[in-house]
Amino acid sequence: MRLATERLILRPWEDKDRDPMARIYGDAHVRRFSPKVLTVAEAHLRIDLAVERARTNGFHYQAAELKGSGELIGLIGLGVLSEVHAAICSHPRVEIGWMLAKEHWGKGLATEGARAWLDYAWSIGLLEVSACTARENAPSQRVMQKIGMIYDPTSDYENPTFGEGHWLRPGVVYRKRNPTLHELHPID
C-alpha cells in the first residue's frame, strides 16, 4: 500500500528505514508515553512485525517519508489491535496511529498522514477506526481531534502494559465512523 499527500509518501517499509526508525524508537522524548525506548534490535523486530502484519491484514503501520528529500520521519498507519487492547470494553478492531521524529512535530504531518490513512480505511469499507493512547498523551489526542475523531469515555481502559498506579496506565479511546457507511451499518 502506497499513499501520497501534499508533503508525505506513506509506503511499505524498506531496509534503508531500519536505522532511521531505530533512532526514533530509541528517543526517550518520542517514547515518553510508551513503556520504554527500544533497542536497535527491538526496532528492527517491530519493522519485521509490521511487514508481516501488512501481509496478513492488508495494512499496518508504514514508513512516512518527506516528499522530495525522501527522509524517513517516522511511521503512520492502521493496525489491527493487539491483545494489549483487549482491556477496552468496546473491543475496537482497527486503530490508527503515528510516531514521528521530534524534529517533525508541530508541522501538521501526523494529521496530514492520518487523514490519508482514514480515506484509505473508508475506501476498503471499514466501518470504524479507533485511536488509543495514554490519558496523559495530549499531543496525540490533539491529532485525533484534528482528524475528526470523537473521544469515547465509555471505552476508557487500563493498559495492562503498565503496573497498577503507573501514570500511563489509564488509557483513552477516540473513534471515527465511516461517513458513508455508518448509516447503513450502525455500530452498537
PyMOL commands that set and color helices and strands:
alter all, ss='L'
color gray80, all
select helices_A, chain A and resi 15-25+40-57+83-87+102-104+109-123+138-146+153-155
alter helices_A, ss='H'
color red, helices_A
select strands_A, chain A and resi 3-4+8-11+62-66+72-80+94-100+128-134+150-151+157-158+170-177
alter strands_A, ss='S'
color yellow, strands_A
deselect
rebuild
show_as cartoon
